[in-house]
């Protein structure tokens, strides 16, 4: 510090801690500060607002042990995020610190978390399909490289398992996986069982569990996006997983209410919508490279019209709905094909695949119209030739839609099986 003015500018005292910390330290919004604890440790915090000459801060970690008068020092800079290939295979916390037992990070580059959204006219168009290894997605809900698609489901329907399967089987250079608000006991099973050593070796995992501060949960997503953006800028195709967007919205709701924002629908303040749009718009294609986003949305009470679900559907480039009744029947992945859509399906598929997909959807819709009658024995064979064909082929359709965990289907195999069913529907 060069002089007294610098000391005055960068240091102050903690005045109160009621949700937000209030301190007499002049600092800009987003600036990183350190609270000097009585134990000698430094508690990392960030300026989230101000009131006249008083700064409002939130801590990344627990605030236990705070007391009035503690010294707070402003660093004069925003938080930076570690980036680069050295992160592959590592598990980090919400602000980029090692969360595993592999040792310290050995990165050579850091980037500020506040990267800008790519210019719309500089983005490459999405024309290449992303092969996920899941037949139902690759055949009927094909995703393009650079697309942002949501997995919508209630709790316990198989979202995390499906994410792990795609992370291991998809054709991507790098996976960046962000787990926000997860139960602590679920993190290790996801990494070891769903992702596995092979998947982890080409992945960076960022974790913020449900017991951590709302600021840490929000920052986990921004850290993950910054890491993904750096890989994209190097020309890589990045597969970005966020589980879940709903828990990000909940964390921002906590922060917004603490800052005095007016609550809106179901208590969500306006900043939630802004944060969601800002995060999701940072994904997608750039001038080089691409980030394909698979974003899970936890549907509260299985209500697909609740505020976060509805807002996410309006921003994302498609939605894949997972149904609880299918999961209860042991149907994995429990995807409701007729209730799902990829908005870029036509741009990334061939005319033959589109024709086959339409035939399969028609078959499924025909069967769905009379499924209740079939189950109670009220439908008599011969009443409708089209329904008879749908009933006869439905077992083949279910075999196509179902896929065992750890089973990866190639694009050629998916196309062949889809073509066989479509031909049978046309010729029967």
MIFILO-308390 format. One record per residue (C-alpha): residue number from 1; residue in three letters; x, y, z. Coordinates in steps of 0.05 Angstrom, whole numbers, plus 32768, in hexadecimal, padded with zeros to 4 digits. Layout:
<recs>
i	aa	c1	c2	c3
NUM	ALA	X	Y	Z
...
</recs>
This chain:
<recs>
i	aa	c1	c2	c3
1	UNK	8000	8000	8000
2	UNK	801F	8041	7FE9
3	UNK	8002	8072	801B
4	UNK	7FCD	8084	804D
5	UNK	7F98	808E	8018
6	UNK	7FA3	8047	7FFF
7	UNK	7F9D	802C	8046
8	UNK	7F5B	8052	8050
9	UNK	7F41	803C	800C
10	UNK	7F4F	7FF2	8014
11	UNK	7F41	7FE4	805E
12	UNK	7F05	7FEC	808C
13	UNK	7EE0	7FCD	80C6
14	UNK	7EA7	7F9B	80CA
15	UNK	7E69	7FBE	80E5
16	UNK	7E32	7F89	80E1
17	UNK	7E24	7F43	80C9
18	UNK	7DDA	7F36	80BE
19	UNK	7DD8	7F0B	8080
20	UNK	7E03	7F3F	805D
21	UNK	7E44	7F5A	807A
22	UNK	7E46	7FA6	807F
23	UNK	7E8A	7FC7	8082
24	UNK	7EA9	800C	807E
25	UNK	7ED6	7FFA	8044
26	UNK	7ECE	801F	8002
27	UNK	7ECD	7FEA	7FCB
28	UNK	7EAD	7FDD	7F88
29	UNK	7E77	7FA9	7F7C
30	UNK	7E97	7F66	7F6B
31	UNK	7ED8	7F77	7F8F
32	UNK	7EF8	7F40	7FB9
33	UNK	7F04	7F50	8003
34	UNK	7F24	7F2B	803D
35	UNK	7F09	7F2B	8084
36	UNK	7F41	7F22	80B7
37	UNK	7F26	7EF0	80EA
38	UNK	7F3D	7EEE	8133
39	UNK	7F5D	7EAB	8125
40	UNK	7F8B	7ECB	80F1
41	UNK	7F67	7EAD	80B6
42	UNK	7F4C	7ED6	807D
43	UNK	7F02	7ECD	806A
44	UNK	7EF8	7EDB	8020
45	UNK	7EBC	7F06	800D
46	UNK	7EA1	7F2F	7FD3
47	UNK	7E80	7F73	7FCF
48	UNK	7E38	7F69	7FB7
49	UNK	7E1E	7FB0	7FC3
50	UNK	7E27	7FF0	7FEA
51	UNK	7DFE	8022	8011
52	UNK	7E1C	8068	8010
53	UNK	7E63	805D	802C
54	UNK	7E55	8018	8048
55	UNK	7E65	7FDA	801F
56	UNK	7E39	7F9C	8020
57	UNK	7E5F	7F5A	801C
58	UNK	7E50	7F10	801A
59	UNK	7E80	7ED9	802E
60	UNK	7E92	7E9C	8005
61	UNK	7E97	7E70	8043
62	UNK	7E76	7E6C	8088
63	UNK	7E74	7EAC	80B0
64	UNK	7E7B	7E8A	80F4
65	UNK	7EAA	7EB1	8121
66	UNK	7E9D	7EF6	8105
67	UNK	7E9B	7F2F	8137
68	UNK	7E94	7F7B	8133
69	UNK	7ED2	7FA3	8122
70	UNK	7EF8	7F6F	80FA
71	UNK	7F25	7F8C	80C5
72	UNK	7F0E	7F84	807D
73	UNK	7F41	7F90	8045
74	UNK	7F2C	7F9B	7FFD
75	UNK	7F5A	7F7D	7FC9
76	UNK	7F4A	7FAF	7F92
77	UNK	7F3A	7F78	7F60
78	UNK	7F05	7F46	7F4C
79	UNK	7F0B	7EFB	7F56
80	UNK	7F30	7ED4	7F21
81	UNK	7F24	7E8C	7F0D
82	UNK	7F59	7E57	7EFE
83	UNK	7F55	7E3E	7EB5
84	UNK	7F78	7E0F	7E86
85	UNK	7F83	7DC5	7E78
86	UNK	7FA5	7DBC	7EBC
87	UNK	7F60	7DBB	7EDA
88	UNK	7F4A	7D7B	7EB6
89	UNK	7F3B	7D43	7EE7
90	UNK	7F35	7D74	7F21
91	UNK	7EFB	7D84	7F50
92	UNK	7EF6	7DCD	7F67
93	UNK	7ECB	7DF3	7F97
94	UNK	7EA0	7E2F	7F82
95	UNK	7EDA	7E60	7F7F
96	UNK	7F0D	7E33	7F5E
97	UNK	7F31	7E15	7F9A
98	UNK	7F42	7DCA	7F99
99	UNK	7F08	7DA1	7FB4
100	UNK	7F2B	7D5E	7FAC
101	UNK	7F69	7D3F	7FCD
102	UNK	7F96	7D42	7F8F
103	UNK	7FBF	7D7D	7FA8
104	UNK	7FC5	7DC7	7F95
105	UNK	7FB2	7DE0	7F50
106	UNK	7FEC	7DEA	7F20
107	UNK	7FCC	7E1A	7EEF
108	UNK	7FF0	7E4F	7EC7
109	UNK	7FB6	7E7C	7EB5
110	UNK	7F7D	7EA0	7ED9
111	UNK	7F41	7EC4	7EBB
112	UNK	7F10	7EF6	7EDA
113	UNK	7ECC	7ED7	7EE5
114	UNK	7EA7	7F11	7EC5
115	UNK	7EB1	7EFD	7E7C
116	UNK	7E84	7F1D	7E48
117	UNK	7E4E	7EFA	7E1F
118	UNK	7E66	7EEB	7DD8
119	UNK	7E4D	7F1C	7DA3
120	UNK	7E10	7EFD	7D81
121	UNK	7E2C	7F0A	7D3B
122	UNK	7E6F	7EEA	7D4C
123	UNK	7E50	7EA8	7D61
124	UNK	7E57	7E6D	7D32
125	UNK	7E15	7E4E	7D1C
126	UNK	7E03	7E0A	7D3A
127	UNK	7E06	7DD5	7D04
128	UNK	7E2B	7D99	7D22
129	UNK	7E06	7D65	7D4C
130	UNK	7E20	7D52	7D90
131	UNK	7E21	7D07	7D9A
132	UNK	7E10	7CF9	7DE3
133	UNK	7E0F	7CAD	7DDF
134	UNK	7DC6	7CAC	7DF5
135	UNK	7D98	7C91	7DBE
136	UNK	7D5A	7CB7	7DD1
137	UNK	7D7F	7CF9	7DD0
138	UNK	7DAA	7CED	7D92
139	UNK	7D71	7CCF	7D6A
140	UNK	7D34	7CF9	7D7D
141	UNK	7D4D	7D37	7DA3
142	UNK	7D90	7D43	7D81
143	UNK	7DBB	7D79	7DA1
144	UNK	7DEA	7DA6	7D7A
145	UNK	7E2F	7DBB	7D8F
146	UNK	7E26	7DFE	7DB1
147	UNK	7DDD	7DF3	7DC3
148	UNK	7DC2	7DFE	7E09
149	UNK	7D8E	7DCB	7E1D
150	UNK	7D6B	7DBF	7E5F
151	UNK	7D5C	7D7E	7E83
152	UNK	7D1B	7D8B	7EA8
153	UNK	7D06	7D5C	7EE0
154	UNK	7CF2	7D56	7F28
155	UNK	7D22	7D3A	7F5C
156	UNK	7D37	7CF1	7F58
157	UNK	7D25	7CE5	7F0F
158	UNK	7D6B	7CD9	7EF5
159	UNK	7D87	7D1D	7EDF
160	UNK	7DCB	7D14	7EFF
161	UNK	7DD3	7CCD	7EE5
162	UNK	7DC2	7CE4	7E9E
163	UNK	7DF4	7D1D	7EA4
164	UNK	7E2B	7CEC	7EB9
165	UNK	7E1A	7CBD	7E7F
166	UNK	7E1E	7CF6	7E4C
167	UNK	7E5E	7D11	7E6B
168	UNK	7E7F	7CCD	7E61
169	UNK	7E63	7CBE	7E1C
170	UNK	7E5C	7D00	7DF8
171	UNK	7E8C	7D16	7DC1
172	UNK	7EAA	7D54	7DE1
173	UNK	7EF1	7D6D	7DEF
174	UNK	7EE5	7D83	7E36
175	UNK	7EAD	7D7D	7E6B
176	UNK	7EA2	7DB4	7E9D
177	UNK	7E71	7D9C	7ED2
178	UNK	7E53	7DCA	7F07
179	UNK	7E2C	7DAB	7F41
180	UNK	7E06	7DE1	7F67
181	UNK	7DDF	7DD5	7FA7
182	UNK	7DEC	7D8A	7FA5
183	UNK	7DE6	7D60	7FE4
184	UNK	7E2C	7D53	7FFC
185	UNK	7E24	7D07	7FFB
186	UNK	7E13	7D08	7FB1
187	UNK	7E52	7D2A	7F98
188	UNK	7E81	7CEE	7FA0
189	UNK	7E51	7CBB	7F81
190	UNK	7E47	7CE9	7F45
191	UNK	7E91	7CF1	7F3A
192	UNK	7EA4	7CA8	7F45
193	UNK	7E66	7C83	7F2A
194	UNK	7E42	7CB1	7EF9
195	UNK	7E81	7CD3	7EDD
196	UNK	7EB5	7C9E	7EE9
197	UNK	7F01	7CA4	7EE0
198	UNK	7EFB	7CA9	7E95
199	UNK	7EC9	7CE1	7E97
200	UNK	7EEE	7D06	7ECF
201	UNK	7F30	7D05	7EA8
202	UNK	7F13	7D35	7E74
203	UNK	7EE8	7D5D	7EA4
204	UNK	7EEC	7D96	7ED5
205	UNK	7EB9	7D90	7F0E
206	UNK	7EA4	7DCD	7F38
207	UNK	7E7B	7DBE	7F77
208	UNK	7E54	7DEA	7FA7
209	UNK	7E2A	7DC1	7FD6
210	UNK	7DE6	7DD5	7FF3
211	UNK	7E03	7DE9	8037
212	UNK	7E32	7E1D	801A
213	UNK	7E23	7E68	8016
214	UNK	7DF6	7E82	7FDE
215	UNK	7E31	7EAB	7FC4
216	UNK	7E5C	7E6C	7FBE
217	UNK	7E24	7E48	7F98
218	UNK	7E1C	7E81	7F67
219	UNK	7E67	7E89	7F5E
220	UNK	7E6E	7E3E	7F4F
221	UNK	7E46	7E48	7F10
222	UNK	7E6D	7E86	7EFB
223	UNK	7EAE	7E62	7F08
224	UNK	7E98	7E27	7EDE
225	UNK	7E82	7E54	7EA4
226	UNK	7EC4	7E7A	7EA6
227	UNK	7EEB	7E39	7EA1
228	UNK	7EBF	7E20	7E68
229	UNK	7EC7	7E63	7E43
230	UNK	7F13	7E5D	7E46
231	UNK	7F12	7E18	7E27
232	UNK	7EE3	7E32	7DF1
233	UNK	7F12	7E6C	7DE2
234	UNK	7F48	7E37	7DD4
235	UNK	7F1B	7E18	7D9E
236	UNK	7F02	7DDE	7DC8
237	UNK	7EBB	7DC1	7DC8
238	UNK	7EA6	7DC4	7E11
239	UNK	7E6C	7D9E	7E2F
240	UNK	7E52	7DC8	7E69
241	UNK	7E26	7DA7	7E9D
242	UNK	7E00	7DCF	7ED2
243	UNK	7DDA	7DA9	7F07
244	UNK	7DAF	7DCF	7F15
245	UNK	7D97	7E12	7EFB
246	UNK	7D60	7E12	7F2E
247	UNK	7D91	7E0F	7F69
248	UNK	7DB8	7E48	7F49
249	UNK	7D77	7E70	7F48
250	UNK	7D69	7E5F	7F90
251	UNK	7DAE	7E77	7FA5
252	UNK	7DA4	7EB8	7F7F
253	UNK	7D60	7EBF	7FA0
254	UNK	7D81	7EBC	7FE5
255	UNK	7DB3	7EF1	7FD1
256	UNK	7D80	7F1E	7FB0
257	UNK	7D52	7F1D	7FEC
258	UNK	7D8C	7F2D	801B
259	UNK	7D9C	7F69	7FEF
260	UNK	7D55	7F81	7FF4
261	UNK	7D3B	7F70	7FAF
262	UNK	7CEF	7F6A	7FAA
263	UNK	7CD8	7F22	7FA6
264	UNK	7CB1	7F0E	7F68
265	UNK	7C8F	7ECD	7F54
266	UNK	7C9C	7E98	7F8A
267	UNK	7CCD	7EC8	7FAB
268	UNK	7CFE	7ECD	7F71
269	UNK	7D18	7F14	7F69
270	UNK	7D28	7F33	7F24
271	UNK	7D73	7F25	7F2A
272	UNK	7D65	7EDA	7F24
273	UNK	7D4D	7EE1	7EDC
274	UNK	7D88	7F0E	7ECB
275	UNK	7DBA	7EDD	7EE8
276	UNK	7D9B	7EA2	7EC3
277	UNK	7D9C	7EC6	7E81
278	UNK	7DE3	7EDF	7E8B
279	UNK	7DFE	7E9A	7E9C
280	UNK	7DDB	7E76	7E63
281	UNK	7DED	7EAB	7E2F
282	UNK	7E36	7EA1	7E3F
283	UNK	7E30	7E5A	7E25
284	UNK	7E2A	7E46	7DDC
285	UNK	7E57	7E51	7DA0
286	UNK	7E8E	7E86	7D9C
287	UNK	7EB8	7E9B	7D61
288	UNK	7EE1	7E5C	7D6F
289	UNK	7ECC	7E21	7D99
290	UNK	7E89	7E14	7DB9
291	UNK	7E69	7E07	7DFC
292	UNK	7E2E	7DD7	7DFA
293	UNK	7E04	7DE0	7E39
294	UNK	7DDC	7DA8	7E5A
295	UNK	7DB7	7DCB	7E92
296	UNK	7D8C	7DA5	7EC4
297	UNK	7D4E	7DC8	7EDE
298	UNK	7D30	7DAD	7F1E
299	UNK	7CE5	7DB2	7F13
300	UNK	7CC5	7DC2	7F56
301	UNK	7C89	7D96	7F63
302	UNK	7C8F	7D7B	7F1B
303	UNK	7C6F	7DBD	7F05
304	UNK	7C8B	7DCF	7EC1
305	UNK	7C6B	7E14	7EC5
306	UNK	7C8D	7E2B	7F05
307	UNK	7CB6	7E6C	7EFD
308	UNK	7CFD	7E51	7EF6
309	UNK	7CE8	7E19	7EC8
310	UNK	7CC1	7E48	7E9C
311	UNK	7CF9	7E7B	7E9A
312	UNK	7D2D	7E47	7E89
313	UNK	7D03	7E2A	7E51
314	UNK	7CFE	7E6F	7E31
315	UNK	7D4A	7E79	7E32
316	UNK	7D64	7E33	7E20
317	UNK	7D67	7E15	7DDA
318	UNK	7D3B	7DDA	7DEB
319	UNK	7D23	7DB0	7E25
320	UNK	7D26	7D66	7E36
321	UNK	7CF1	7D52	7E69
322	UNK	7CFC	7D17	7E97
323	UNK	7CBD	7CF6	7EB3
324	UNK	7CB5	7CD9	7EF8
325	UNK	7C85	7CA2	7EE1
326	UNK	7CB7	7C89	7EAE
327	UNK	7CEE	7C87	7EE2
328	UNK	7CC0	7C60	7F11
329	UNK	7CB7	7C2C	7EDA
330	UNK	7D02	7C23	7ED4
331	UNK	7D04	7C46	7E91
332	UNK	7D49	7C67	7E8C
333	UNK	7D54	7C9C	7E74
334	UNK	7D0F	7CB2	7E89
335	UNK	7D07	7CE4	7E50
336	UNK	7CC2	7CFA	7E39
337	UNK	7CD0	7CFD	7DEE
338	UNK	7C8D	7D1B	7DDC
339	UNK	7C95	7D51	7E11
340	UNK	7CDC	7D63	7DFD
341	UNK	7CF9	7D8C	7DC4
342	UNK	7D3D	7DA0	7DA8
343	UNK	7D35	7DE4	7D86
344	UNK	7D71	7DD6	7D59
345	UNK	7D5C	7D90	7D44
346	UNK	7D50	7DA4	7CFC
347	UNK	7D93	7DC9	7CF7
348	UNK	7DBF	7D8F	7D0D
349	UNK	7D9D	7D51	7CEF
350	UNK	7D95	7D33	7CAA
351	UNK	7D54	7D31	7C84
352	UNK	7D52	7CE5	7C8D
353	UNK	7D5A	7CEA	7CD9
354	UNK	7D24	7D1F	7CDE
355	UNK	7CF4	7CF3	7CB6
356	UNK	7D03	7CB7	7CE2
357	UNK	7CFB	7CE0	7D22
358	UNK	7CB7	7CFB	7D0B
359	UNK	7C9F	7CB4	7CFD
360	UNK	7CB5	7C9C	7D42
361	UNK	7C94	7CD7	7D64
362	UNK	7C54	7CC9	7D3C
363	UNK	7C57	7C81	7D52
364	UNK	7C60	7C94	7D9B
365	UNK	7C28	7CC9	7D98
366	UNK	7BF9	7C96	7D79
367	UNK	7C06	7C65	7DB0
368	UNK	7C01	7C9A	7DE7
369	UNK	7BBB	7CAE	7DCE
370	UNK	7BA0	7C68	7DDC
371	UNK	7BCF	7C50	7E13
372	UNK	7B9A	7C56	7E49
373	UNK	7B68	7C2D	7E20
374	UNK	7B9E	7BF8	7E13
375	UNK	7BB0	7BF2	7E5D
376	UNK	7B68	7BE6	7E73
377	UNK	7B5A	7BB7	7E38
378	UNK	7B27	7BE5	7E17
379	UNK	7B4B	7BE8	7DD4
380	UNK	7B3D	7BB0	7DA3
381	UNK	7B70	7B9C	7D6F
382	UNK	7B59	7BAE	7D29
383	UNK	7B35	7BEE	7D3C
384	UNK	7B6D	7C19	7D1E
385	UNK	7BA5	7C00	7CF1
386	UNK	7BD2	7C39	7D07
387	UNK	7BC8	7C2A	7D51
388	UNK	7BD3	7BE0	7D44
389	UNK	7C16	7BF1	7D24
390	UNK	7C29	7C1E	7D5F
391	UNK	7C18	7BE7	7D91
392	UNK	7C40	7BB4	7D69
393	UNK	7C7E	7BE0	7D64
394	UNK	7C7C	7BFF	7DAA
395	UNK	7CAA	7BCA	7DC9
396	UNK	7CDF	7BDB	7D95
397	UNK	7CD6	7C25	7DA4
398	UNK	7CDF	7C1A	7DEE
399	UNK	7D1F	7BF2	7DE2
400	UNK	7D39	7C2C	7DB9
401	UNK	7D27	7C60	7DEE
402	UNK	7D43	7C39	7E29
403	UNK	7D8D	7C35	7E35
404	UNK	7DB4	7C15	7E6D
405	UNK	7DE3	7C3D	7E99
406	UNK	7E2A	7C37	7E7D
407	UNK	7E0E	7C26	7E38
408	UNK	7E26	7C56	7E02
409	UNK	7E05	7C55	7DBD
410	UNK	7E2B	7C6D	7D80
411	UNK	7E09	7C9E	7D51
412	UNK	7E0B	7C6A	7D19
413	UNK	7DE9	7C36	7D46
414	UNK	7DB4	7C68	7D5C
415	UNK	7DA5	7C7C	7D14
416	UNK	7DA0	7C33	7CFE
417	UNK	7D6F	7C20	7D35
418	UNK	7D46	7C5E	7D2A
419	UNK	7D42	7C4F	7CDF
420	UNK	7D2C	7C07	7CEB
421	UNK	7CF1	7C1D	7D16
422	UNK	7CDE	7C55	7CE6
423	UNK	7CDE	7C24	7CAB
424	UNK	7CB3	7BF3	7CD1
425	UNK	7C81	7C2A	7CE2
426	UNK	7C7D	7C3F	7C99
427	UNK	7C77	7BF9	7C7B
428	UNK	7C4C	7BD7	7CAF
</recs>
